[in-house]
Amino acid sequence: MKFLRFILFPIVPVYFVVTWFRNLMYDIGWKSSKSYDFPILCVGNLSTGGTGKTPMVEYLIRLLKDDLRLATLSRGYGRKTKGFVLGNPLSNAESLGDEPFQFYNKFSDGVLVAVDANRQEGIAQLIQNEPKPQLIVLDDAFQHRKVKAGFYVMLTTYANLYTKDFVLPSGNLREPKSGAKRANIIVVTKCPDDLTTAKKQAIVSEIKPLDYQNVFFSSISYSTILYSENKSLTLSELSDFKLITGIANATPLVDFLTEKDLDFEHIAFKDHHNFNLQEIERFSKYDCIVTTEKDYMRLKNESSLIGKLYYLPIKVEIDKAEKFNRLIKDFALY
């Protein structure tokens, strides 16, 4: 992989200039961004993925759903449908995509969950609902410049800060680092539990936030209980099992299970992997399967896996959460 990135490095300046110029066109108004007269909250990143957008969107939903009528709008990556789709009781991962279906599975009572690659069109469709949503959370839309959100939460992982990265194809950045200036909040995600104050200060100094920006640090909190459709297990009840993941970065999960001294084999697939019949048949021969909640959305309806497939929920823990919550609510409610 490192050799391939070295070979592709000459393309980096071309990609940099193209994406930088695109952003410039929006910044100076030569390309138009649509603004709205109600709150649009965007969660995204500069990198290609794996920063923890899904748990962050869920955190924001939990924070705001009792105060406002909420909607989420995602692209719906990997779905087999086109255009605007609103989550409904017949929805699944194929119609919504795995992450939006996860949102729907958890929050359908009171939260509209929709997908549309065209975010302007998706917003136009959502506001036709009665009652209308009072706030829309845009999932993974930091580069969708045709919509100008009122507030941007940008994520970057502790293990791969955007400040140390390069644009594609040699690096993981979708656009130059200067795009971070659009963020109101920058969250350094997936931090170790023992992150010191001195290290946090060093990271903030490296990020160099602008006057209107706030930097926060978050970590992943794993449940000690695994769930399936009709039963649950504690981690202590697990013996030899297969860990199946189709996410951008499974390292934190693998490290967590390893630290618990559990005996497992990790079978990794690319992010948003659509499991085929041969893979499902192979999985059906395993006695116990542990996966992520996102992957569970794609596998839960496979009859051959019933009784042996479990997912491990995660939550986001934010350092100085009171200040983070206040900034979000100040935007959303006033």
C-alpha positions in Angstrom: 0.0 0.0 0.0 2.8 2.4 0.9 4.5 1.6 -2.4 1.3 2.3 -4.3 0.8 5.6 -2.6 4.4 6.5 -3.5 3.8 5.7 -7.1 0.6 7.8 -7.1 2.2 10.8 -5.4 2.8 12.7 -8.7 -1.0 12.9 -9.1 -1.4 14.6 -5.7 -0.7 18.2 -7.0 -3.4 17.7 -9.7 -6.0 16.5 -7.2 -5.0 19.3 -4.8 -5.4 22.0 -7.4 -8.8 20.7 -8.7 -10.3 20.4 -5.2 -8.8 23.7 -4.0 -10.1 25.5 -7.1 -13.6 24.0 -6.6 -13.7 25.3 -3.0 -12.5 28.7 -4.1 -15.3 28.9 -6.6 -17.8 28.4 -3.7 -15.9 30.7 -1.3 -16.0 33.6 -3.7 -19.6 33.0 -4.9 -18.8 31.8 -8.5 -20.6 28.6 -7.6 -23.7 29.0 -5.5 -24.5 27.4 -2.2 -28.1 27.3 -1.0 -28.8 28.6 2.6 -31.9 27.9 4.6 -34.0 29.8 7.1 -34.0 26.9 9.6 -31.1 25.0 11.3 -29.0 22.7 9.1 -26.3 20.9 11.1 -23.6 19.1 9.1 -21.4 16.3 10.4 -18.4 15.3 8.2 -14.7 15.0 7.8 -11.9 15.9 5.4 -10.8 12.3 5.1 -12.3 9.4 3.2 -13.9 7.7 6.2 -13.5 6.0 9.5 -13.7 9.1 11.7 -16.8 8.1 13.6 -19.6 10.0 11.9 -22.3 7.5 12.6 -21.9 7.5 16.4 -21.6 11.3 16.3 -24.8 11.7 14.4 -26.5 9.4 17.0 -25.0 11.5 19.8 -26.5 14.6 18.2 -29.9 13.0 17.7 -30.0 12.0 21.4 -29.0 15.5 22.4 -31.7 17.3 20.4 -34.6 14.9 19.7 -36.5 15.9 22.9 -36.4 19.6 22.0 -36.9 19.6 18.2 -38.5 17.7 15.4 -35.4 16.2 13.8 -34.6 14.7 10.4 -31.4 13.1 9.2 -30.3 13.2 5.6 -27.6 10.9 4.2 -26.4 10.0 0.8 -27.2 6.3 1.5 -24.0 4.8 0.3 -24.3 1.3 -1.0 -28.1 1.3 -1.3 -29.8 -0.2 -4.3 -32.3 2.6 -4.6 -32.0 6.0 -6.4 -33.1 9.5 -5.5 -35.0 10.5 -2.4 -36.1 7.7 0.0 -37.8 8.3 3.3 -37.4 5.6 6.0 -40.5 3.6 6.6 -41.5 0.3 8.2 -40.5 -1.6 5.0 -37.1 -0.1 4.8 -33.9 -2.1 5.1 -30.1 -1.6 4.4 -30.7 -2.1 0.7 -33.2 0.7 0.4 -31.6 3.2 2.8 -27.9 2.1 3.1 -26.5 0.6 6.3 -25.9 3.7 8.3 -29.2 5.5 7.6 -31.0 2.2 8.3 -29.2 2.1 11.7 -30.5 5.5 12.4 -34.0 4.5 11.4 -33.8 1.3 13.4 -33.0 3.3 16.6 -34.9 6.6 16.1 -37.8 6.1 13.8 -40.2 7.1 16.6 -40.0 10.9 16.2 -37.1 11.3 13.8 -37.4 11.4 10.0 -34.6 9.4 8.3 -34.0 10.1 4.7 -31.4 9.6 1.9 -30.7 11.5 -1.2 -27.4 12.0 -3.0 -28.7 15.4 -4.0 -28.8 17.1 -0.6 -30.7 20.2 -1.9 -33.4 17.9 -3.3 -33.4 15.9 -0.1 -34.0 18.9 2.0 -36.7 20.1 -0.3 -38.5 16.8 0.0 -38.1 16.7 3.8 -39.6 20.1 4.4 -42.7 19.0 2.6 -43.5 16.7 5.5 -46.2 17.8 8.0 -45.2 18.6 10.6 -42.0 19.9 9.1 -38.6 19.0 10.7 -37.3 21.9 12.8 -33.6 20.8 12.2 -31.9 18.6 9.7 -28.7 16.8 10.4 -26.7 16.3 7.3 -24.6 13.1 7.5 -21.3 13.1 5.7 -21.9 16.3 3.8 -18.8 18.4 4.5 -17.8 18.4 0.9 -21.4 18.9 -0.4 -20.9 22.6 -1.0 -24.2 23.1 -2.9 -25.8 23.3 0.6 -24.5 25.8 3.1 -25.2 24.4 6.5 -25.6 26.8 9.4 -23.2 24.8 11.6 -20.4 22.3 10.8 -19.0 19.6 13.0 -15.8 18.2 11.5 -14.2 14.9 12.7 -10.6 13.8 12.6 -9.2 10.7 14.2 -6.5 10.9 16.9 -4.4 8.2 15.0 -4.5 10.1 11.7 -5.0 13.8 12.2 -5.9 15.7 9.0 -3.0 18.0 9.7 -0.6 15.1 9.1 -2.4 13.8 6.0 -2.3 14.4 2.3 -5.0 14.6 -0.3 -5.9 11.6 -2.5 -4.6 9.4 -4.0 -1.5 9.2 -1.8 -3.3 10.4 1.3 -6.8 10.1 2.7 -8.0 13.7 2.4 -10.9 14.4 0.1 -9.9 18.1 -0.1 -7.0 20.3 1.1 -6.5 20.8 4.8 -7.6 24.5 4.3 -11.2 23.1 4.1 -11.2 22.8 7.8 -11.8 26.5 8.1 -15.5 25.8 7.4 -15.8 23.9 10.7 -17.4 25.5 13.7 -16.4 22.5 15.9 -13.4 20.1 15.3 -13.6 16.8 17.2 -10.6 14.6 17.5 -12.2 11.2 17.7 -11.2 7.7 18.9 -8.8 9.1 21.5 -7.2 6.8 24.0 -8.7 6.9 27.5 -5.3 8.0 29.0 -4.9 11.0 26.7 -3.1 13.7 28.8 -3.9 17.4 29.0 -0.4 18.1 27.7 -1.0 15.9 24.6 -4.4 17.6 24.0 -2.8 21.0 24.1 -0.2 19.9 21.7 -2.9 18.6 19.3 -4.8 21.9 19.6 -1.6 23.8 18.8 -1.1 21.6 15.7 -4.7 22.2 14.5 -4.4 25.9 15.1 -8.1 26.6 15.4 -9.4 29.9 14.2 -11.1 32.4 16.6 -14.6 31.0 15.9 -13.6 27.3 16.2 -13.6 25.0 19.2 -11.7 21.8 19.4 -13.0 18.8 21.4 -11.7 15.3 22.1 -13.9 12.2 22.0 -13.4 8.5 22.6 -15.4 5.3 21.9 -17.2 3.6 24.7 -18.0 -0.1 23.9 -20.9 -1.9 25.5 -20.2 -5.0 27.6 -23.4 -6.6 26.2 -23.9 -8.0 22.7 -27.3 -8.0 21.1 -29.2 -9.9 18.4 -32.8 -9.6 17.4 -34.1 -11.8 20.2 -31.4 -12.3 22.8 -28.2 -10.9 24.3 -24.8 -12.0 25.6 -22.2 -10.5 27.9 -18.6 -10.3 26.7 -17.7 -12.8 29.5 -20.0 -15.4 27.9 -18.0 -15.3 24.6 -15.6 -18.1 23.8 -14.1 -18.8 20.4 -15.9 -16.6 17.8 -15.5 -14.8 14.5 -15.3 -11.0 14.3 -16.7 -9.9 10.9 -16.3 -6.2 10.0 -17.0 -4.1 6.9 -16.0 -0.7 8.2 -13.3 1.8 7.3 -11.3 1.3 10.5 -11.8 -1.7 12.7 -8.6 -1.3 14.7 -10.3 0.2 17.9 -12.8 -2.7 18.0 -10.1 -5.3 17.5 -8.0 -3.7 20.2 -10.9 -3.5 22.6 -11.7 -7.2 22.2 -8.0 -8.2 22.4 -7.6 -6.3 25.6 -10.5 -8.3 27.0 -8.3 -11.4 26.3 -11.0 -12.9 24.0 -10.3 -15.7 21.6 -11.4 -14.6 18.1 -10.5 -14.5 14.4 -11.0 -11.2 12.6 -12.4 -11.4 9.1 -12.2 -7.9 7.5 -14.0 -6.5 4.5 -13.9 -3.0 3.0 -16.2 -0.3 4.2 -19.9 -0.8 3.3 -19.2 -4.2 1.9 -22.2 -6.0 0.4 -22.0 -9.6 1.6 -22.6 -12.1 -1.2 -24.3 -15.5 -1.0 -21.0 -17.4 -0.8 -19.9 -15.3 2.1 -23.2 -15.7 3.9 -23.0 -19.4 3.4 -19.5 -19.5 4.9 -20.6 -17.4 7.8 -23.5 -19.8 8.5 -21.0 -22.5 9.4 -19.6 -20.5 12.3 -20.9 -21.1 15.8 -20.8 -17.4 16.9 -20.3 -14.2 15.0 -19.7 -10.8 16.4 -20.0 -7.7 14.2 -20.5 -4.0 14.3 -23.9 -2.5 14.5 -23.5 -1.1 11.0 -22.6 -4.5 9.6 -25.4 -6.0 11.6 -27.9 -3.9 9.6 -26.8 -5.7 6.4 -26.7 -9.2 7.9 -29.7 -9.3 10.3 -32.2 -10.6 7.8 -30.1 -13.6 6.8 -32.1 -16.6 8.2 -29.0 -18.8 8.3 -27.3 -16.5 10.8 -30.2 -16.2 13.3 -29.1 -17.3 16.7 -25.4 -16.9 16.0 -25.0 -13.2 14.9 -24.5 -10.5 17.5 -23.5 -6.8 17.4 -21.5 -4.7 19.9 -23.0 -1.2 20.4 -20.8 1.8 20.8 -21.3 5.3 22.1 -19.3 8.5 21.9 -17.9 10.0 25.0 -16.9 13.7 24.6 -14.5 15.5 26.8 -16.0 18.7 28.1 -19.4 17.5 26.9 -21.2 20.2 28.7 -19.6 22.9 26.6 -20.0 20.9 23.4 -23.7 20.3 24.1 -24.2 24.0 24.8 -22.6 25.1 21.5 -24.8 22.7 19.6 -28.0 23.7 21.4 -27.1 27.4 21.1 -27.2 26.9 17.3 -30.1 24.5 17.2 -32.5 26.3 19.6 -31.9 30.0 19.2 
